Amino acid sequence: MNESLVVNDSSATPAAGEALPWMEAESLDRNGSLEFSTAPLEFPINPWDIMLCMSGTVIACENAIVVAIIFYTPTLRTPMFVLIGSLATADLLAGMGLILNFVFQYVISSETISLITVGFLVASFTASISSLLAITVDRYFSLYNALTYFSEKTLQYVHLMLLGTWGVSLFLGLLPVLGWNCLDEPASCSIVRPLTRSNVTLLATSFFAIFVLMLTLYFKICKIVCHHAHQIALQQHFFATSHYVATKKGVSTLAIILGTFGASWLPFAIYCLVGEKEYPSVYTYATLLPATYNSMINPIIYAYRNAEIQRSIYMLLCGCFQANGAYRSRSPSEV
């Protein structure tokens, strides 16, 4: 009555030279690459896929709250919150993509849906990483041009960054759908099927470029913060205390941001360059899962620690949310 019971029935004796179904499955799992595609539910669900789906669920819930708060709060319309909203939207889409990938993988068998799903995930995670870069650039200019930051020109500049961020992300996400995939040439597949090796190399190289640029910008931000703290300390004659506290806080915040980002994405990016499709798929899962955690931590670092968002959540939960309340936002350097 159940096909899986027939497949796994140990009493059935195979013909001479015929491999058992479970032996074939084990061989495929040992030599196959991680495949973001759909397949009939013939074997038990992969626990790694369950963890990716659970991660996607948490990511989607966390970032949906951030998107809703920013969208329904008119006072959160400054460039800083526009970029945080872009980051939360990208992470929300990434979480939804992980959930949809799990559903389609075990419910519907279609190469077209496989391509759409992997393209959706590529676009979402690319937009998330690019939004982090845009936030870094915005923080740098908020300190470097502090006197002219709160101007109409800054908002226009932010909109241009967002246009470029989402435009490039959409383009990279459409590449597998438009034909840059390995469905017709299995030998060109990467550790993430149906992406080709050259496609994955492009994505990994782009990540390293973004990471180096963020590292450079945050190093410059740290120098500016230390210089400002030193000047304030000299004016207030509390050099030994205020300068140390302010500098330590700024450096700690930057270390958390870069450390979280690097620890999440570097293992997967490196494995994309050195891994082969013949390697066990567990290596791909083990490096991809921590990468998804970055989208889970982003709302905590960039949104929930912000006083304005905390205030909006509190007022919304208390039922006393006032859409026209005047509240001046802090600069990005204070987030």
Wavefront OBJ file of the C-alpha trace (Angstrom):
o trace
v 0.000 0.000 0.000
v 2.913 2.326 0.683
v 5.603 2.493 -1.997
v 8.309 3.334 0.517
v 7.570 0.145 2.411
v 8.140 -1.874 -0.719
v 11.405 -0.099 -1.456
v 12.719 -0.616 2.063
v 11.420 -4.159 2.518
v 14.419 -6.174 3.718
v 12.701 -9.479 2.924
v 12.824 -8.795 -0.806
v 15.803 -10.486 -2.422
v 17.362 -8.612 -5.352
v 18.354 -10.356 -8.545
v 21.965 -11.137 -9.243
v 23.940 -7.970 -9.961
v 21.036 -5.745 -8.926
v 21.754 -3.042 -6.342
v 19.428 -2.449 -3.466
v 17.476 0.843 -3.623
v 18.905 2.005 -0.311
v 22.435 1.336 -1.586
v 21.763 3.468 -4.634
v 20.391 6.257 -2.474
v 23.420 6.147 -0.193
v 25.763 6.294 -3.186
v 23.967 9.312 -4.627
v 23.999 11.099 -1.283
v 27.700 10.466 -0.870
v 28.740 11.699 -4.303
v 26.039 14.158 -5.247
v 26.044 17.920 -4.812
v 23.412 19.936 -3.018
v 20.544 20.303 -5.436
v 18.042 23.135 -5.179
v 15.565 21.229 -7.280
v 12.362 19.279 -6.836
v 12.068 15.527 -6.498
v 9.319 13.062 -5.528
v 9.234 12.050 -1.870
v 10.788 8.584 -2.302
v 13.142 8.646 0.681
v 12.953 10.113 4.190
v 13.320 13.878 4.346
v 16.902 15.085 4.604
v 17.429 16.581 8.099
v 19.627 19.293 6.582
v 16.682 20.406 4.448
v 14.532 20.534 7.575
v 17.090 22.759 9.312
v 17.267 25.060 6.291
v 13.475 25.304 6.267
v 13.393 26.060 10.002
v 16.079 28.694 9.511
v 14.037 30.231 6.705
v 10.943 30.331 8.915
v 12.747 32.190 11.699
v 14.324 34.582 9.173
v 10.980 35.345 7.548
v 9.210 36.009 10.872
v 11.976 38.239 12.264
v 12.315 40.386 9.174
v 8.575 40.590 8.480
v 8.204 42.468 11.775
v 10.985 44.888 10.824
v 9.499 45.538 7.376
v 6.042 46.132 8.854
v 7.352 48.513 11.523
v 9.349 50.599 9.048
v 6.549 50.624 6.463
v 3.822 51.728 8.884
v 5.911 54.283 10.806
v 6.112 57.594 8.901
v 8.893 58.903 11.140
v 11.180 56.083 9.983
v 11.751 57.562 6.539
v 15.352 58.670 6.915
v 18.063 57.217 4.634
v 19.281 54.967 7.421
v 15.903 53.272 7.889
v 15.299 53.050 4.153
v 18.476 50.967 3.888
v 17.562 48.881 6.931
v 14.170 48.291 5.320
v 15.913 47.130 2.147
v 18.045 44.713 4.162
v 15.020 43.367 6.034
v 13.083 42.938 2.771
v 15.953 41.013 1.177
v 16.295 38.754 4.226
v 12.522 38.259 4.332
v 12.569 37.100 0.704
v 15.547 34.838 1.432
v 13.661 33.202 4.300
v 10.605 32.696 2.109
v 12.860 31.240 -0.598
v 14.251 28.638 1.814
v 10.725 27.634 2.799
v 9.544 27.418 -0.813
v 12.621 25.406 -1.775
v 11.779 22.846 0.893
v 8.134 22.628 -0.204
v 8.905 22.338 -3.905
v 11.745 19.889 -3.361
v 9.502 17.335 -1.665
v 6.136 18.039 -3.278
v 6.532 19.050 -6.927
v 9.014 17.658 -9.442
v 9.816 20.341 -12.011
v 13.060 21.650 -13.473
v 11.391 24.989 -14.195
v 10.454 25.473 -10.541
v 13.964 24.383 -9.564
v 15.490 27.143 -11.682
v 13.035 29.747 -10.419
v 13.679 28.760 -6.793
v 17.463 28.871 -7.038
v 17.280 32.165 -8.940
v 15.010 33.581 -6.240
v 17.472 32.550 -3.518
v 20.469 33.931 -5.403
v 18.715 37.272 -5.929
v 17.553 37.483 -2.295
v 20.885 36.670 -0.668
v 22.711 38.926 -3.125
v 20.349 41.767 -2.240
v 20.946 41.078 1.460
v 24.738 41.236 1.138
v 24.544 44.280 -1.159
v 22.235 46.042 1.316
v 24.830 45.471 4.033
v 27.382 47.153 1.785
v 24.976 50.055 1.169
v 24.472 50.472 4.935
v 28.253 50.531 5.389
v 28.642 53.209 2.710
v 25.844 55.243 4.318
v 27.485 55.026 7.733
v 30.780 56.170 6.311
v 29.277 59.217 4.594
v 27.203 60.080 7.671
v 30.485 60.517 9.549
v 32.630 61.860 6.730
v 30.006 64.446 5.667
v 28.164 64.870 8.946
v 27.171 68.500 8.293
v 25.449 67.793 4.964
v 24.167 64.292 5.681
v 20.567 65.266 6.521
v 19.757 66.707 3.117
v 17.624 65.873 0.114
v 20.734 64.938 -1.841
v 21.536 62.163 0.620
v 18.095 60.592 0.150
v 18.530 60.687 -3.624
v 21.928 59.052 -3.248
v 20.391 56.295 -1.112
v 17.696 55.657 -3.702
v 20.381 55.285 -6.385
v 22.246 52.783 -4.205
v 19.059 50.786 -3.706
v 18.318 50.835 -7.420
v 21.783 49.492 -8.175
v 21.576 46.929 -5.352
v 18.291 45.399 -6.432
v 19.052 45.740 -10.140
v 22.284 43.738 -9.862
v 20.639 41.199 -7.534
v 17.746 40.645 -9.931
v 20.161 40.258 -12.839
v 22.232 37.612 -11.017
v 19.073 35.801 -9.965
v 17.771 35.655 -13.535
v 20.978 34.170 -14.967
v 20.129 30.524 -14.059
v 16.575 30.947 -15.376
v 17.796 32.471 -18.643
v 20.095 29.542 -19.383
v 23.233 29.782 -17.237
v 22.647 26.405 -15.584
v 23.980 22.867 -15.805
v 20.768 20.975 -16.557
v 21.918 20.211 -20.112
v 25.589 19.735 -19.130
v 25.814 17.844 -15.810
v 29.614 17.879 -15.977
v 29.592 21.685 -15.503
v 27.545 21.555 -12.290
v 28.869 23.093 -9.100
v 28.332 22.130 -5.484
v 24.912 23.806 -5.771
v 22.934 22.314 -8.612
v 21.688 23.618 -11.051
v 24.269 26.439 -10.845
v 27.347 26.006 -12.990
v 30.855 26.167 -11.595
v 31.495 29.486 -13.357
v 28.276 30.966 -11.944
v 29.175 29.988 -8.381
v 32.709 31.319 -8.889
v 31.283 34.680 -9.976
v 29.044 34.857 -6.896
v 31.873 33.884 -4.520
v 34.287 36.377 -6.093
v 31.675 39.123 -5.808
v 31.225 38.302 -2.136
v 34.971 38.581 -1.453
v 35.048 41.947 -3.230
v 32.138 43.211 -1.109
v 33.699 41.856 2.085
v 37.047 43.565 1.402
v 35.255 46.836 0.590
v 33.218 46.631 3.806
v 36.366 45.870 5.787
v 38.081 48.919 4.303
v 35.136 51.222 4.963
v 34.679 50.033 8.540
v 38.389 50.550 9.187
v 37.986 54.152 8.022
v 34.831 54.504 10.129
v 36.724 53.242 13.158
v 39.446 55.861 12.612
v 36.843 58.643 12.331
v 35.009 57.450 15.466
v 38.242 57.279 17.446
v 39.227 60.758 16.261
v 35.829 62.216 17.205
v 35.912 60.546 20.603
v 39.395 61.925 21.209
v 38.314 65.475 20.299
v 35.248 65.300 22.549
v 37.305 63.916 25.399
v 39.799 66.755 25.138
v 37.015 69.345 25.176
v 35.358 67.812 28.217
v 38.654 67.107 30.020
v 37.716 63.482 30.601
v 40.193 61.878 28.265
v 40.954 58.834 30.335
v 37.299 57.848 30.772
v 35.130 59.113 27.920
v 37.670 58.524 25.158
v 38.229 54.944 26.272
v 34.529 54.127 26.661
v 33.465 55.688 23.354
v 36.323 54.109 21.429
v 35.754 50.692 22.953
v 32.039 50.821 22.165
v 32.640 51.846 18.548
v 35.307 49.218 17.934
v 33.198 46.509 19.600
v 30.189 47.340 17.421
v 32.250 47.207 14.234
v 33.871 43.941 15.323
v 30.454 42.373 15.913
v 29.173 43.485 12.504
v 32.185 42.306 10.515
v 32.730 39.198 12.631
v 29.146 38.038 12.198
v 29.154 38.720 8.476
v 32.497 37.023 7.868
v 31.833 33.993 10.072
v 28.489 33.412 8.359
v 29.444 33.717 4.704
v 33.200 33.064 4.405
v 33.029 29.244 4.815
v 30.417 28.879 2.082
v 32.153 31.359 -0.245
v 35.486 29.552 0.133
v 33.884 26.152 -0.399
v 32.210 27.447 -3.563
v 35.678 28.055 -4.986
v 37.424 24.874 -3.842
v 34.543 22.399 -3.704
v 33.686 19.920 -6.461
v 30.313 18.452 -7.298
v 31.648 14.976 -6.462
v 32.264 15.959 -2.841
v 29.743 14.781 -0.208
v 26.719 17.068 -0.065
v 27.057 17.322 3.720
v 29.940 19.771 3.181
v 27.700 22.064 1.185
v 24.920 21.893 3.753
v 27.351 22.461 6.634
v 28.674 25.676 5.047
v 25.377 26.937 3.626
v 23.398 26.668 6.875
v 25.643 29.135 8.809
v 25.343 31.541 5.858
v 21.587 31.669 6.410
v 22.188 32.605 10.041
v 23.483 35.978 8.869
v 19.972 36.860 7.687
v 18.712 35.715 11.085
v 21.138 37.945 12.989
v 20.834 41.019 10.742
v 17.524 42.276 12.208
v 18.982 41.986 15.718
v 22.097 44.003 14.861
v 20.577 46.624 12.572
v 16.934 46.893 13.707
v 15.995 45.551 17.129
v 18.948 47.285 18.812
v 17.748 50.633 17.435
v 15.912 52.842 19.952
v 13.391 54.181 17.401
v 12.368 50.722 16.251
v 12.149 49.528 19.852
v 9.911 52.498 20.618
v 7.700 51.791 17.584
v 7.335 48.120 18.529
v 6.496 49.033 22.119
v 3.869 51.569 21.109
v 2.389 49.211 18.532
v 2.105 46.382 21.041
v 0.586 48.747 23.599
v -2.047 49.899 21.133
v -1.002 53.532 21.383
v 0.862 53.841 18.105
v 0.686 57.406 16.801
v 1.450 57.762 13.110
v 2.143 61.481 13.323
v 4.425 61.469 16.338
v 7.482 63.631 15.864
v 10.695 61.852 16.690
v 14.033 62.730 15.232
v 16.147 59.831 14.099
v 19.736 59.406 15.059
v 22.485 59.235 12.502
v 23.577 55.849 11.135
v 26.810 56.037 13.066
v 24.837 55.703 16.297
v 23.053 52.510 15.275
l 1 2 3 4 5 6 7 8 9 10 11 12 13 14 15 16 17 18 19 20 21 22 23 24 25 26 27 28 29 30 31 32 33 34 35 36 37 38 39 40 41 42 43 44 45 46 47 48 49 50 51 52 53 54 55 56 57 58 59 60 61 62 63 64 65 66 67 68 69 70 71 72 73 74 75 76 77 78 79 80 81 82 83 84 85 86 87 88 89 90 91 92 93 94 95 96 97 98 99 100 101 102 103 104 105 106 107 108 109 110 111 112 113 114 115 116 117 118 119 120 121 122 123 124 125 126 127 128 129 130 131 132 133 134 135 136 137 138 139 140 141 142 143 144 145 146 147 148 149 150 151 152 153 154 155 156 157 158 159 160 161 162 163 164 165 166 167 168 169 170 171 172 173 174 175 176 177 178 179 180 181 182 183 184 185 186 187 188 189 190 191 192 193 194 195 196 197 198 199 200 201 202 203 204 205 206 207 208 209 210 211 212 213 214 215 216 217 218 219 220 221 222 223 224 225 226 227 228 229 230 231 232 233 234 235 236 237 238 239 240 241 242 243 244 245 246 247 248 249 250 251 252 253 254 255 256 257 258 259 260 261 262 263 264 265 266 267 268 269 270 271 272 273 274 275 276 277 278 279 280 281 282 283 284 285 286 287 288 289 290 291 292 293 294 295 296 297 298 299 300 301 302 303 304 305 306 307 308 309 310 311 312 313 314 315 316 317 318 319 320 321 322 323 324 325 326 327 328 329 330 331 332 333 334 335
